[in-house]
C-alpha cells in the first residue's frame, strides 16, 4: 500500500511539473529501463511483461521527443 501511494505521488509530481518536465524526466527514466531489463534478465525472467512493454514504449517515445525538442531548440534545460 505504501509503494502504491509513493508511486501515485511520484507520478503526480512529474505531472505537476508540466509538459517540459515530463519530457526531461523521460530522459532520466529511459536509461533506468536498461538497468531494469538487466536485472530481470539476471533473474531469468522475461525482460518486459505486456504492461511493462507498453510503459517502456511510452517512456522511450517520450524520451525521443525530448531529444528532438532539445536538438531543435524547442525544449531547454533551464
N, C-alpha and C positions, 0 to 999 in steps of 0.2 A: 504494500500500500504506500509506503514511504517512497519507493522508487517511482511509482506511478505519479505521485504528486510532484516529485522532483522533476520528472520528465515533462509534465504539463507546464510547470513553472518555467523550465528552460525554454520550451517552445514559445511560451508567452513572451519571454524576454527578447528572444530573437525577433518575433513578430512586432513587438512594440518598438523595436529599433528602426523599423521602416524597410522599404524595399532594398535600398542600398546596403544596409547592414545584413540583410538576408543573403544578398549576392556575395558579399565579402565573407560572411561566415561559412558559406558553402565552400569557399576556397580552403578553409581550415578543416572542414568535415571530410572533404574528398580524400586527402591523404590518410586520414584516420580509417577510411574504408579498407585501405591496403593492409593496415595492421590488423583490422578485424578479420579480413579474409585469411591472413597468415595464421592467426590464432585458431580459426575454425579448421583450417587445413591441418594444422599440427595435432588437433584433437580428432582427426579423421572424420569430421563432419562435413556435410555439403557446405560450400562457401556461403551461398545465399539461399534462403527459403524463398517461396513465392512472394511473400510480403516484403522481405528484405530486398529482393531483386527490384521490386517496384520503387522502394525508397532509395536504393542505391542509384537507380537510373535517374530519379528526380534530383538527387544531390549532384550527380555528375553533370546533368543538363544545366543545373543552376550554376555550378562552378564554371562550366564552359561559357555560359552567358556572362559571368563576371569577368572572365579573362577577355572576352570580346569587348565588354564595356571598358575595361581598363586599357586595352590596346588602342581603342578608338577614341579615348578621352571622354567618354560619356559617364564614366564611373571613376571617382578619385578615392584615394586612401585617406584623405584629410577631411 
